[in-house]
């Protein structure tokens, strides 16, 4: 489960991330990210914050809630790898209803890497 301090709640925070942030689209997700630059907010909030947008286009309520639960679980796994002052909004596209959790995490990590939020995995030198 995603801890409460790491969730976006206010519509203003969602709007800032979606309108001013950078975005990277994948087949089932769109990842929006913005770095918080307001000193009063950045000093009181610890860690990255996540927001989810799962519209009715994804499916009926049961399907939307299942997708949202999976995305929250995925976010809780990558939370320690992200810069602390980052707000991320994940918009689920209709294909997310049929994607597996493994596919969603690959797409989310790929989008975050393209946005420069995650570093490429460090393997043995070749």
C-alpha positions as CSV (number, residue, x, y, z in Angstrom):
1,X,0.0,0.0,0.0
2,X,1.2,3.5,-0.7
3,X,1.8,5.5,2.4
4,X,-0.5,8.6,3.0
5,X,2.3,11.2,2.8
6,X,3.2,9.9,-0.6
7,X,-0.2,10.5,-2.2
8,X,-1.4,13.5,-4.1
9,X,-4.8,14.7,-2.9
10,X,-5.4,18.3,-4.1
11,X,-6.6,19.0,-7.6
12,X,-4.0,21.8,-7.8
13,X,-1.2,19.3,-7.3
14,X,-2.6,17.1,-10.0
15,X,-3.0,20.1,-12.4
16,X,0.6,21.3,-11.8
17,X,2.0,17.9,-12.5
18,X,-0.1,17.3,-15.6
19,X,0.2,20.9,-17.1
20,X,3.7,21.9,-16.1
21,X,5.5,18.6,-15.8
22,X,7.1,16.5,-18.4
23,X,5.2,13.5,-19.8
24,X,6.1,10.1,-21.3
25,X,3.5,7.9,-22.8
26,X,3.5,4.1,-22.9
27,X,1.0,1.7,-24.4
28,X,-1.1,1.4,-21.2
29,X,0.1,4.4,-19.1
30,X,1.0,8.0,-19.4
31,X,3.5,9.2,-16.7
32,X,3.5,12.9,-15.8
33,X,6.3,14.2,-13.5
34,X,7.2,17.6,-12.0
35,X,9.8,18.6,-9.5
36,X,8.4,20.6,-6.6
37,X,10.1,23.9,-6.5
38,X,8.1,25.8,-3.8
39,X,10.3,25.9,-0.8
40,X,7.5,25.9,1.8
41,X,5.9,22.8,0.3
42,X,9.2,21.0,-0.5
43,X,10.4,21.4,3.1
44,X,7.3,19.9,4.7
45,X,6.9,16.9,2.4
46,X,9.3,14.0,2.5
47,X,9.6,11.7,-0.4
48,X,8.0,11.6,-3.9
49,X,4.2,11.8,-4.2
50,X,2.0,9.9,-6.6
51,X,-1.4,10.5,-8.0
52,X,-3.5,8.2,-10.2
53,X,-6.0,9.0,-12.9
54,X,-8.1,6.0,-13.9
55,X,-11.1,7.2,-16.0
56,X,-14.2,5.4,-17.0
57,X,-12.6,4.6,-20.3
58,X,-10.6,2.0,-18.5
59,X,-13.7,0.0,-17.6
60,X,-16.4,-0.3,-15.0
61,X,-15.8,0.5,-11.3
62,X,-14.5,-2.9,-10.4
63,X,-11.9,-2.8,-13.2
64,X,-10.9,0.7,-12.4
65,X,-10.4,-0.1,-8.7
66,X,-8.3,-3.2,-9.6
67,X,-6.1,-1.1,-11.9
68,X,-5.7,1.6,-9.2
69,X,-4.7,-1.0,-6.6
70,X,-2.1,-2.5,-8.8
71,X,-0.7,0.9,-9.7
72,X,-0.5,1.9,-6.0
73,X,1.3,-1.3,-5.2
74,X,3.8,-0.7,-8.0
75,X,4.3,2.9,-6.8
76,X,5.1,1.7,-3.3
77,X,7.9,-0.5,-4.8
78,X,9.7,2.3,-6.7
79,X,9.2,5.0,-4.1
80,X,12.7,4.6,-2.6
81,X,14.4,5.0,-6.0
82,X,12.9,8.4,-6.9
83,X,14.1,11.9,-6.0
84,X,12.3,13.3,-2.9
85,X,10.9,16.4,-4.4
86,X,9.0,14.8,-7.3
87,X,5.3,14.6,-7.9
88,X,4.2,11.9,-10.4
89,X,0.7,11.5,-11.9
90,X,0.0,8.2,-13.6
91,X,-2.9,8.2,-16.1
92,X,-4.1,4.7,-16.9
93,X,-5.2,4.2,-20.5
94,X,-7.9,1.6,-21.5
95,X,-5.3,-1.1,-22.1
96,X,-4.3,-1.0,-18.5
97,X,-7.4,-3.1,-17.6
98,X,-6.0,-6.1,-19.5
99,X,-2.3,-5.6,-18.8
100,X,-0.6,-7.7,-16.2
101,X,1.1,-6.2,-13.1
102,X,4.4,-7.2,-14.6
103,X,3.6,-5.3,-17.8
104,X,2.5,-2.2,-15.9
105,X,5.6,-2.1,-13.8
106,X,7.8,-2.4,-16.9
107,X,5.9,0.4,-18.6
108,X,6.0,2.6,-15.5
109,X,9.8,2.1,-14.9
110,X,10.4,2.7,-18.6
111,X,8.5,6.0,-18.5
112,X,10.3,7.1,-15.4
113,X,13.7,6.2,-16.9
114,X,12.9,8.2,-20.0
115,X,11.9,11.2,-17.8
116,X,15.3,10.9,-16.0
117,X,13.7,9.9,-12.7
118,X,15.2,6.4,-12.5
119,X,18.7,5.4,-13.4
120,X,19.4,2.5,-15.7
121,X,20.1,-0.7,-13.8
122,X,23.8,-1.1,-13.1
123,X,25.0,-4.5,-14.1
124,X,28.4,-6.1,-14.1
125,X,30.9,-4.2,-16.3
126,X,31.2,-5.6,-19.8
